[in-house]
Amino acid sequence: MRHKQSKSTLSCGALPAHYLWPGLLALAGLLLLSLPASAQSGGKYLDASYCSDTLQANPRSDFDNGSCQLWKLVPDADGWSRLQIKSNGKFLDADNCSDTIKLNGKSTNDNGSCQLWKFVAGADGWSRLQIKSNGEFLGVGVNSGTDELKLNGESACENVRQLWRLVAAGDGWSRLQIKYTGAAAFAASSPTILIHTGSHYIWYTKKCIWDAHQGDISALFAYMDRAFSQIVSDWGIKPSREQYYLWVDPITGGACACSSEDIHKVTGKEAPGIAIAYDAFFNGSKETKGFWAYAFGTHETTNLLTGQLDPGWPWDWWADDKSPFPAMTAVRVEAELGRNDISAWHGAQFDVGQQDAIGAKLYAMFKAIQARYGWSIFQKMFALLKADGVQWNNIDSGHNPSLILTAYVTAYMVLGSGDTLQDMDANFFSNAIPSYEQKLTASVLEARKNWKEHGDDAKAFRSGLCLVAHGYTDSHLPCDK
């Protein structure tokens, strides 16, 4: 689920990020952009600081005759090239295909894709520099407010931070210059603005995004408030707050349940909520424009409220790494709100063949549980957890994943269902939940009964100290002390 903000990355929800690709420049066309330095205006240059392997954006330098800033393209195949620096002959590299940009010797890691780059045409002689490994673009401090070199999806408002051009320096070498000229000028040209205050979401984005896509974005104002209200009603919960923030992210691809640093800078307040990439609001199928925004928005609202209930849900089978409960909820809510078109396609993404077998099994389990019991199983479960004062991060010293944590969660699911553990085990839990043991869940149920009916130690129960993994509850150690 893209999981922090300022950069929005997809966690959260197990849907693939997507990108829009502009036309590609051929190498020959690129070389036409290598204008003399006297013809250039722009910002800093890609620099190996004092000819080390550390790369920064720095002012023009003649250190070591300029070799720390001089680059040339070394063609590879299919329009991709390496960028080689003059000072030591190394290449511009995403270290081990990560987001760390540095100089390395020639590498064949992932068939060389961590070092293969392509210029993607922009306007007025500027281009984006795209890496082959994950399709992202090299920028200076995109979505961070610093001059750090970063890889990101294509940025709309912050495009000046991703636009480069070659400045010819002679003998086949060129400097690589960024268009971005500084934070002050950038902030003035691309302010963060409030665009809507709804009953549950306060919306912000960059002015340039709003100016270009006002109609597409505003089409979801009412839907997002309805989705929030529907989830709250289905689960029978009262969130800790009625309003959260929604950041329409200028970076393409994905969404997250996260806090927005951009909104925080404007309001001076923490901004918990969700973020959705701006292009999600106009991408989709011919029949359903903005499909991604509906699917991401519902899914991340579910993630947001799941975390508000309790941040410690088992990440191996409930939410986070595996996210089947939020996925099931989102798909059902989309249908409840009359968007069967979105619900059907969204749900298909979690079937076998679209994700790993364990994730598909878990999604099928939650789907079957909801079909049998409706929302009442979860309403009762959440109400009992609140009444009992149980918080997942206190169970088993906060270990997650954990056999004991799974035993507690499944025990409360049994309590919410009104059925026996044997029924839930046979129909749902067995062979679906990776960290599940029936005997351990039975131990939790017995420990809770001892606490409620015989006055055993509530603190011991709420921490999981009553249990011995792979074993049983011993009513003499330590639950009755």
C-alpha positions, 0 to 999 in steps of 0.5 A, spaced: 500 500 500 504 506 498 505 507 505 508 513 507 507 520 504 510 525 501 512 519 496 505 515 495 507 508 494 502 502 493 502 498 499 496 498 501 492 495 497 495 490 493 493 493 486 499 495 481 501 502 480 500 504 473 504 509 468 503 513 462 508 513 458 510 519 453 513 518 446 520 516 447 526 520 444 531 516 439 538 517 441 540 521 434 534 526 436 537 526 443 544 529 441 540 535 437 539 537 444 546 538 446 546 545 445 552 549 447 553 552 454 552 559 452 545 557 450 542 554 456 538 556 462 536 552 468 539 549 474 544 545 477 548 539 474 549 532 475 555 531 479 560 526 482 562 530 488 569 531 488 570 526 483 567 521 488 562 515 487 557 520 491 552 523 486 549 530 487 546 536 484 551 542 484 552 548 481 557 548 475 564 546 477 571 545 473 574 541 479 579 536 475 577 540 469 570 539 470 571 531 469 566 530 475 560 533 471 562 530 464 558 525 461 557 521 455 551 516 453 554 509 451 548 505 447 546 498 449 540 495 445 533 497 444 534 505 445 537 504 452 544 507 454 549 507 460 551 514 462 558 514 463 562 519 467 569 522 465 572 522 472 573 515 473 569 511 467 563 509 472 556 509 470 550 512 473 547 506 477 540 505 481 544 501 486 542 493 486 536 496 482 534 500 488 532 508 489 539 509 491 543 513 485 550 512 485 556 511 481 558 503 480 562 499 475 559 496 469 554 491 472 549 486 469 545 485 475 538 484 472 540 484 465 544 491 466 537 494 467 539 498 473 544 502 469 540 503 463 537 509 461 532 513 456 531 520 455 523 521 454 521 527 450 518 533 454 518 540 451 523 546 449 529 541 449 528 538 456 527 531 457 525 526 463 531 521 464 528 514 465 531 507 468 529 501 465 529 497 471 522 500 474 520 505 469 521 511 474 524 517 472 531 521 475 529 527 479 532 532 484 528 532 490 521 530 487 516 530 493 521 531 498 523 538 498 530 537 498 536 537 492 536 529 493 537 525 487 531 520 487 527 515 482 519 517 482 514 516 477 512 521 472 511 528 476 506 533 473 506 539 477 514 537 479 516 536 472 521 541 473 525 537 478 525 531 473 527 535 466 534 534 464 538 536 458 545 535 455 549 541 455 555 540 450 562 541 453 566 538 447 570 532 445 563 528 446 562 529 453 556 533 456 554 536 462 547 533 465 543 539 467 536 539 471 531 545 469 529 546 477 532 552 479 530 552 486 525 551 492 523 558 492 521 559 485 518 552 485 513 553 490 511 560 487 509 556 481 506 550 484 502 551 491 499 546 494 491 548 495 485 546 498 480 544 493 474 541 497 472 540 504 467 534 505 464 531 511 469 526 511 475 528 507 479 534 506 482 535 499 488 538 497 493 538 491 497 542 487 494 548 483 497 545 476 493 539 478 487 542 479 487 547 474 488 541 469 483 536 472 478 539 476 472 535 473 475 529 473 477 530 481 471 533 483 467 527 480 469 523 486 468 528 492 461 525 494 463 518 492 469 518 497 464 521 503 459 515 501 465 510 501 467 512 508 460 512 511 458 506 508 465 502 511 463 505 518 456 503 518 458 496 515 463 495 521 459 498 526 464 503 529 466 510 531 472 512 528 477 517 532 475 523 528 470 524 523 475 528 517 481 526 514 485 528 509 485 526 501 492 528 497 491 528 490 498 526 489 502 529 483 506 523 482 503 518 477 501 511 480 498 508 486 495 510 492 496 509 500 493 510 507 498 515 509 500 522 512 501 528 507 507 532 508 505 537 503 498 538 507 502 538 513 507 544 510 501 548 508 496 547 515 501 546 520 498 540 522 499 532 522 495 530 516 492 523 516 488 520 511 490 517 504 493 519 497 491 517 490 495 519 484 492 524 480 492 520 474 488 515 477 482 520 476 482 520 469 485 513 467 481 507 467 477 503 461 473 506 456 466 505 460 469 507 467 473 513 467 477 514 473 476 507 475 483 507 479 481 513 483 474 509 485 478 502 486 484 506 490 480 510 494 475 505 497 481 500 498 485 506 502 479 508 506 478 501 508 486 501 510 485 507 513 479 505 518 483 498 519 489 502 522 484 506 526 481 500 529 487 497 531 494 498 528 497 491 530 493 487 525 496 480 523 500 483 517 501 476 514 494 474 513 489 480 515 492 487 513 498 490 510 503 485 507 497 480 505 491 485 505 485 480 504 480 483 509 481 491 507 480 488 499 474 484 501 471 490 504 473 495 499 470 490 493 463 489 497 462 497 499 463 498 491 457 494 490 453 496 496 454 503 493 452 501 486 458 501 482 458 493 480 462 495 474 468 497 479 467 492 484 467 486 479 474 488 476 477 490 483 475 483 486 478 479 480 484 482 482 485 478 488 483 471 485 488 466 483 492 467 478 492 475 479 496 474 486 500 469 490 496 463 492 496 464 499 493 471 498 488 468 494 486 463 499 485 469 504 481 473 500 476 467 498 476 466 506 474 473 508 469 473 502 466 466 504 465 469 511 462 475 509 457 472 505 455 467 510 455 472 516 454 478 513 457 484 517 455 482 523 461 477 525 465 483 524 461 488 528 460 483 534 468 482 533 470 489 534 465 491 539 468 485 543 475 487 542 473 494 545 469 492 551 475 487 553 480 492 552 484 488 547 489 491 543 493 487 538 500 491 539 500 488 547 499 481 545 505 477 545 509 483 546 507 486 540 510 480 535 507 480 528 506 475 525 505 471 531 502 464 533 499 468 539 496 474 535 493 469 530 490 465 536 487 472 539 484 474 532 481 468 530 478 467 537 475 473 537 472 472 530 469 465 533 466 470 538 463 474 533 460 469 529 456 465 534 459 459 531 463 454 534 471 454 533 470 447 530 465 450 525 470 456 523 476 451 523 473 446 518 469 452 514 474 457 514 481 457 518 484 451 516 489 451 510 487 458 509 491 462 515 498 461 515 500 462 522 493 458 525 493 453 530 486 450 532 489 448 539 492 455 540 485 459 538 482 454 543 486 456 549 485 464 548 477 462 548 478 458 554 483 464 557 477 469 556 472 464 559 476 464 565 477 471 566 470 473 565 467 467 569 472 466 574 476 472 575 482 470 572 488 476 571 485 481 566 492 484 564 495 477 563 489 475 558 490 482 554 497 481 553 497 474 551 501 471 557 496 466 559 498 462 553 504 457 551 505 457 544 504 450 541 500 448 547 495 450 551 492 455 557 494 453 564 489 456 568 494 456 574 500 459 570 499 465 570 492 467 568 489 466 575 495 470 579 
